[in-house]
Amino acid sequence: MRFRVGNCKHMNHLNQRRLSFTSFLRKVKTTQGRASLNGGKSSSSEGNSFMVPGATMATIVMLGALHARRLYHDKKVEEAREKGVEFEFQPDTKATFLRLVPLRSISRFCGYLAGVELPIWLRPLVYRAWARAFHSNLEEAAKPLNEYASLREFFVRTLKEDSRPIDSNPCCLISPVDGTVLRFGELKAGTMIEQVKGFSYSVSSLLGARPFLPSTEDVQEESMGQEKAPRDENEKSWWRISLASPKVRDPALASPMKGLFYCVLYLKPGDYHRIHSPVDWNVLVRRHFPGRLYPLNERATRTIRNLYVENERVVLEGQWEEGYMAMAAIGATTIGSIELFIEPALRTNRPRKKLLRSEPPEERIYEPEGAGVMLKKGEEVAAFNMGSTVVLVFQAPISQLPSDESVLSEFKFSIRQGDRVRVGQPLGRWKDL
């Protein structure tokens, strides 16, 4: 009897569970039927309406954390610079670990996410959160925030007209980007650019094959030749007509000598991401180096060797009125995409063909197709989809005083290390000799 009573209780419990499950299915069907009558909306759409604000809050919290971390780091760096402390190169374990991480694949995935179209009501919230975290000026945007369909469009946004006035001085080289001045100077002893105190990299490795890049030996030979010319008094000059005629200056001596200079500019994630032409020049060659995609922040420059040489980059090389001109746009982690307006078909951060060996640069020569590509001062050239770095290498006039054996630069930089510059602002000036 006890066994039968127990079985009956167990059967009653199962029947109750079946009835409750049946009633649950009836409620689900009823809800789906009502949803179909109301335009096809189901209970899953109601759940998604709660997921979108949650994702928004998560994005805002993440950007806030990045903002707080950046404020703390910037404060430490400013305090160190006020004390005269210059950070030196010192590799660490993080740099070694980054070599094992598939940063290119991660960057392509981030690029895919950045290209996803956002709901119209969500766009201003995300863009304002980004602006607060990385100090972007949204008042300069050419369009309302809700018209930028994705983060990618927001990153490469154009600015309102006259937001970046271009210096009209013909003897002036302007900044091609909004960024921070990391390094600048003249290449005298050798074609080496200082990445950070204690480590340098060669200009030829950054730019690749250099059919147009003048070496410092050529510059020194040129300066010695121009120095010896006026001292040879016994040599007859073609411009001396007679003893009674006035002396005419040799046109070869009247032309200024050329020095080789460089400037490194870093773009933060919140900066304006378009690249403009620093001068009027003729682009003859484009090279694309499909390298790595390390981060390019200050910590990375102090811990990763050959950072700018190993990262993916696009190099433009050509001539301007003062001689040689080259501009290297270097990609970074997260998206790593560089858009070249003069060559829209170019694609960067593509899957690599050789995983173990470095690929040779892809080169295109513009000269046979019409004597190069002419760019005007201040004209848009390219765009980064995230913050990155631009390196300028160029010739500019230098002169030599007769009373001094040392070569004095006639081109003068008007910037200091750590300065914040904007497109159109002069990096340096020179005067006609």
BELJO-V618626 format. One record per pair of residues at least 4 apart in sequence whose C-alpha atoms are under 7 Angstrom apart, sorted by the first residue. I is the first residue (numbers start at 1). J is the second residue. D is the distance in Angstrom with one decimal. If there is no record, write none. Layout:
I,J,D + I,J,D
This chain:
1,5,6.2 + 2,6,6.2 + 3,7,6.2 + 4,8,6.2 + 5,9,6.3 + 6,10,6.2 + 7,11,6.1 + 8,12,6.2 + 9,13,6.3 + 10,14,6.4 + 11,15,6.2 + 12,16,6.2 + 13,17,6.4 + 14,18,6.2 + 15,19,6.2 + 16,20,6.2 + 17,21,6.1 + 18,22,6.0 + 19,23,6.1 + 20,24,6.2 + 21,25,6.3 + 22,26,6.3 + 23,27,6.3 + 24,28,6.3 + 25,29,6.2 + 26,30,6.1 + 27,31,6.1 + 28,32,6.1 + 29,33,6.0 + 30,34,6.2 + 31,35,6.1 + 32,36,6.2 + 32,42,6.0 + 33,37,6.4 + 34,38,6.2 + 35,39,6.5 + 35,40,5.3 + 35,41,4.8 + 35,42,5.2 + 36,40,4.1 + 36,41,6.3 + 41,45,6.4 + 42,46,7.0 + 43,47,6.5 + 44,48,6.3 + 45,49,6.3 + 47,51,6.6 + 48,52,6.4 + 50,54,6.6 + 51,55,6.2 + 52,56,6.2 + 53,57,6.1 + 54,58,6.2 + 55,59,6.2 + 56,60,6.2 + 57,61,6.1 + 58,62,6.1 + 59,63,6.2 + 60,64,6.0 + 60,129,6.0 + 61,65,6.2 + 62,66,6.3 + 63,67,6.0 + 63,129,6.7 + 63,130,6.5 + 63,133,5.6 + 64,68,6.2 + 64,133,5.9 + 65,69,6.2 + 66,70,6.0 + 66,133,6.7 + 67,71,6.2 + 67,133,4.4 + 67,134,6.5 + 68,72,6.3 + 69,73,6.2 + 70,74,6.0 + 71,75,6.1 + 72,76,6.4 + 73,77,6.3 + 74,78,6.1 + 75,79,6.1 + 76,80,6.2 + 77,81,6.2 + 78,82,6.1 + 79,83,6.5 + 80,84,6.4 + 80,85,5.2 + 81,85,5.3 + 81,86,6.7 + 87,197,6.8 + 88,196,6.3 + 88,197,4.8 + 88,198,5.9 + 88,302,6.4 + 89,196,6.1 + 89,197,6.0 + 89,198,5.4 + 89,199,6.3 + 89,302,4.5 + 89,303,6.0 + 90,302,5.9 + 90,303,5.3 + 91,95,6.7 + 91,303,4.1 + 91,304,6.1 + 92,96,7.0 + 92,303,6.0 + 93,97,6.2 + 94,98,6.2 + 95,99,6.8 + 95,303,6.2 + 95,304,5.7 + 97,101,6.9 + 102,106,6.3 + 103,107,5.9 + 103,293,6.0 + 103,333,6.5 + 104,108,6.2 + 104,292,6.8 + 104,293,6.0 + 104,349,6.7 + 105,109,6.3 + 106,110,6.2 + 106,334,6.8 + 107,111,6.0 + 107,333,6.0 + 107,334,4.2 + 107,335,4.3 + 107,336,6.2 + 108,112,6.2 + 108,335,5.9 + 109,113,6.4 + 110,114,6.1 + 110,334,5.8 + 110,335,5.8 + 111,115,6.3 + 111,335,4.9 + 112,116,6.7 + 114,150,6.2 + 114,151,4.9 + 114,152,5.2 + 115,150,5.4 + 115,151,6.4 + 115,152,5.4 + 116,150,5.8 + 117,149,5.2 + 117,150,4.8 + 118,122,6.5 + 118,123,6.2 + 118,149,5.9 + 118,150,5.8 + 119,123,6.4 + 120,146,5.6 + 122,126,6.4 + 123,127,6.1 + 123,145,6.6 + 123,146,5.5 + 124,128,5.9 + 124,145,5.4 + 124,146,5.8 + 125,129,6.2 + 126,130,6.2 + 127,131,6.1 + 128,132,6.2 + 129,133,6.3 + 130,134,6.1 + 131,135,5.2 + 131,136,4.4 + 131,137,6.8 + 131,270,6.7 + 132,136,6.9 + 134,269,6.5 + 134,270,4.6 + 135,270,5.8 + 136,270,4.9 + 136,271,6.3 + 140,159,5.4 + 140,160,5.6 + 140,163,6.7 + 141,157,6.8 + 141,158,6.3 + 141,159,4.7 + 141,160,5.9 + 142,158,5.7 + 142,159,4.6 + 142,160,4.5 + 143,147,6.6 + 148,153,5.7 + 148,154,5.6 + 149,153,6.6 + 150,154,6.4 + 151,155,6.1 + 152,156,6.6 + 152,385,6.3 + 153,157,6.0 + 155,273,6.6 + 155,385,5.7 + 155,386,6.6 + 156,273,5.6 + 156,274,6.4 + 156,383,6.4 + 156,384,6.8 + 156,385,6.1 + 159,163,6.4 + 164,423,5.9 + 164,424,6.0 + 165,424,5.7 + 166,378,6.3 + 166,424,4.1 + 166,425,6.8 + 167,424,5.7 + 167,425,6.4 + 167,426,6.7 + 171,429,5.7 + 171,430,5.5 + 171,431,6.3 + 172,426,6.2 + 172,428,6.0 + 172,429,4.5 + 172,430,6.7 + 173,278,5.7 + 173,279,5.9 + 173,426,5.6 + 173,427,5.7 + 173,428,5.7 + 173,429,6.4 + 174,278,4.9 + 174,279,6.9 + 174,424,5.2 + 174,425,5.3 + 174,426,4.1 + 174,427,5.2 + 175,278,5.8 + 175,421,6.9 + 175,422,6.4 + 175,423,5.1 + 175,424,5.6 + 175,425,5.6 + 175,426,6.0 + 175,427,5.8 + 176,275,5.5 + 176,276,4.5 + 176,277,5.6 + 176,278,5.1 + 176,423,5.3 + 176,424,6.9 + 177,274,6.6 + 177,275,5.3 + 177,276,6.5 + 177,422,6.0 + 177,423,4.8 + 178,267,6.6 + 178,271,6.1 + 178,272,5.8 + 178,421,5.6 + 178,422,4.1 + 178,423,5.4 + 179,265,5.8 + 179,266,5.2 + 179,267,4.5 + 179,268,6.8 + 179,271,6.7 + 179,420,5.8 + 179,421,5.6 + 179,422,6.5 + 180,265,5.4 + 180,266,5.1 + 180,267,6.6 + 180,418,5.9 + 180,419,5.7 + 180,420,4.6 + 180,421,6.2 + 181,264,6.2 + 181,265,4.8 + 181,266,6.6 + 181,417,5.4 + 181,418,5.1 + 181,419,5.4 + 181,420,6.5 + 182,264,5.5 + 182,265,5.8 + 182,266,6.7 + 182,417,5.7 + 182,418,6.0 + 183,263,5.8 + 183,264,5.1 + 183,417,6.2 + 184,262,5.4 + 184,263,4.1 + 184,264,6.2 + 185,261,5.7 + 185,262,5.7 + 185,263,6.7 + 186,260,5.8 + 186,261,4.2 + 186,262,6.4 + 187,191,5.8 + 187,192,6.9 + 187,260,5.5 + 187,261,5.6 + 188,216,6.2 + 190,216,6.0 + 191,202,5.8 + 191,203,5.5 + 191,215,7.0 + 191,216,6.7 + 192,200,6.1 + 192,201,5.5 + 192,202,4.3 + 192,203,5.7 + 193,200,5.4 + 193,201,5.5 + 193,202,6.1 + 193,203,6.5 + 194,199,6.2 + 194,200,4.1 + 194,201,6.5 + 195,199,6.0 + 195,200,5.1 + 195,201,6.8 + 195,301,6.6 + 196,200,6.9 + 196,301,6.6 + 196,302,6.3 + 201,306,6.2 + 202,206,6.6 + 203,207,6.2 + 204,208,5.3 + 204,209,6.7 + 204,210,6.6 + 205,309,6.4 + 206,308,7.0 + 206,309,5.1 + 207,315,6.3 + 212,324,6.8 + 213,324,6.5 + 214,218,6.3 + 215,219,6.6 + 216,220,6.1 + 217,221,6.1 + 218,222,6.1 + 219,223,6.2 + 219,258,6.8 + 219,259,6.6 + 220,224,6.1 + 221,225,6.0 + 222,226,6.3 + 223,227,6.0 + 223,257,6.5 + 224,228,6.2 + 225,229,6.3 + 226,253,6.6 + 228,232,6.6 + 239,248,6.5 + 240,247,6.9 + 241,245,6.5 + 249,254,7.0 + 250,254,6.3 + 251,255,6.4 + 256,397,5.7 + 256,398,6.2 + 256,399,6.1 + 256,433,6.4 + 257,397,5.6 + 257,398,5.2 + 257,399,6.0 + 258,395,5.9 + 258,396,5.4 + 258,397,4.6 + 258,398,5.4 + 259,395,5.4 + 259,396,5.5 + 259,397,6.1 + 259,398,5.8 + 260,394,5.8 + 260,395,4.5 + 260,396,6.6 + 261,393,5.8 + 261,394,5.4 + 261,395,6.1 + 262,392,5.3 + 262,393,4.4 + 262,394,6.3 + 263,391,5.8 + 263,392,5.2 + 263,393,6.8 + 264,390,6.0 + 264,391,4.5 + 264,392,6.5 + 265,389,5.6 + 265,390,5.3 + 265,391,6.3 + 266,388,6.0 + 266,389,4.4 + 266,390,6.5 + 267,271,6.0 + 267,387,4.8 + 267,388,5.0 + 267,389,5.7 + 268,387,4.8 + 268,388,6.8 + 269,386,5.8 + 269,387,4.3 + 273,383,5.7 + 273,384,5.3 + 273,385,6.9 + 273,386,6.9 + 273,387,6.8 + 274,382,6.0 + 274,383,4.2 + 274,384,6.3 + 275,380,5.9 + 275,381,5.6 + 275,382,5.0 + 275,383,5.5 + 276,378,5.2 + 276,379,5.2 + 276,380,4.3 + 276,381,5.2 + 277,375,6.6 + 277,376,6.5 + 277,377,5.2 + 277,378,4.9 + 277,379,5.3 + 277,380,6.4 + 277,381,6.2 + 278,377,5.6 + 278,378,6.2 + 279,376,6.5 + 279,377,4.3 + 280,320,6.4 + 280,375,5.7 + 280,376,4.5 + 280,377,4.7 + 281,319,5.8 + 281,320,4.3 + 281,374,6.0 + 281,375,5.5 + 281,376,6.8 + 282,318,5.5 + 282,319,5.4 + 282,320,6.2 + 282,372,5.9 + 282,373,5.5 + 282,374,4.5 + 282,375,6.2 + 283,316,6.4 + 283,317,5.7 + 283,318,4.4 + 283,319,6.8 + 283,372,5.3 + 283,373,5.0 + 283,374,6.3 + 284,317,5.9 + 284,318,4.8 + 284,365,6.0 + 284,366,5.0 + 284,367,5.3 + 284,372,4.6 + 284,373,6.6 + 285,316,5.9 + 285,317,5.2 + 285,318,6.5 + 285,364,5.8 + 285,365,4.5 + 285,366,5.8 + 286,315,5.6 + 286,316,4.7 + 286,317,6.4 + 286,363,5.7 + 286,364,5.2 + 286,365,6.4 + 287,314,5.7 + 287,315,5.1 + 287,316,6.7 + 287,361,6.1 + 287,362,5.6 + 287,363,4.4 + 287,364,6.5 + 288,313,6.0 + 288,314,4.6 + 288,315,6.4 + 288,361,5.3 + 288,362,5.1 + 288,363,6.4 + 289,312,5.3 + 289,313,5.3 + 289,314,6.4 + 289,361,4.5 + 289,362,6.6 + 290,312,4.8 + 290,313,6.9 + 290,349,6.9 + 290,359,6.7 + 290,361,6.9 + 291,310,5.6 + 291,311,4.7 + 291,312,4.0 + 292,310,5.8 + 292,311,4.4 + 292,312,5.5 + 293,311,5.2 + 293,312,6.2 + 293,331,6.4 + 293,332,4.9 + 293,333,5.0 + 293,336,6.6 + 294,311,6.4 + 294,332,5.6 + 294,333,5.4 + 295,300,6.2 + 295,332,5.1 + 295,333,5.0 + 296,300,5.7 + 296,301,6.5 + 296,332,6.0 + 296,388,6.4 + 297,301,6.5 + 298,302,6.5 + 299,303,6.4 + 300,304,5.6 + 301,307,6.6 + 306,310,6.0 + 307,311,6.2 + 308,330,6.8 + 311,330,6.6 + 311,331,6.5 + 312,330,6.0 + 312,331,5.4 + 313,328,6.6 + 313,329,5.5 + 313,330,4.2 + 313,331,5.6 + 314,328,5.7 + 314,329,5.3 + 314,330,6.6 + 315,327,5.8 + 315,328,4.3 + 315,329,6.3 + 316,326,5.6 + 316,327,5.3 + 316,328,6.4 + 317,325,6.0 + 317,326,4.3 + 317,327,6.6 + 318,324,6.2 + 318,325,5.4 + 318,326,6.3 + 319,323,5.5 + 319,324,4.8 + 319,325,5.4 + 320,324,6.3 + 320,325,6.4 + 322,395,6.2 + 322,396,5.6 + 322,397,6.8 + 323,395,5.4 + 324,394,5.4 + 324,395,5.2 + 325,393,6.0 + 325,394,4.4 + 325,395,6.6 + 326,392,5.9 + 326,393,5.2 + 326,394,6.2 + 327,390,7.0 + 327,391,5.8 + 327,392,4.7 + 327,393,6.5 + 328,390,5.6 + 328,391,5.1 + 328,392,6.6 + 329,389,6.2 + 329,390,4.8 + 329,391,6.8 + 330,388,6.2 + 330,389,5.4 + 330,390,6.2 + 331,336,4.8 + 331,337,6.7 + 331,338,6.8 + 331,388,5.7 + 332,336,5.0 + 332,388,5.7 + 335,385,6.5 + 335,386,6.4 + 336,349,6.2 + 336,385,6.9 + 337,348,5.6 + 337,349,6.1 + 337,384,6.3 + 337,385,5.7 + 338,348,6.1 + 338,383,5.9 + 338,384,5.0 + 338,385,6.6 + 339,344,7.0 + 339,382,5.4 + 339,383,5.2 + 339,384,6.6 + 340,344,5.8 + 340,346,6.8 + 340,381,6.3 + 340,382,4.4 + 340,383,6.7 + 341,381,5.5 + 341,382,5.3 + 342,381,6.6 + 354,358,6.9 + 354,359,6.8 + 366,370,6.9 + 366,371,6.7 + 366,372,4.6 + 366,373,6.6 + 367,371,4.1 + 367,372,4.2 + 375,379,6.5 + 378,424,6.6 + 396,411,6.1 + 397,410,5.8 + 397,411,5.8 + 398,408,6.4 + 398,409,4.6 + 398,410,4.4 + 398,411,6.2 + 399,407,6.6 + 399,408,5.9 + 399,409,6.2 + 399,410,5.7 + 400,407,5.2 + 400,408,5.8 + 410,430,5.8 + 411,428,6.8 + 411,429,5.7 + 411,430,4.4 + 412,428,5.3 + 412,429,5.5 + 412,430,6.2 + 413,427,5.8 + 413,428,3.9 + 413,429,6.6 + 414,427,5.5 + 414,428,4.8 + 415,419,6.6 + 415,427,6.0 + 421,425,6.5
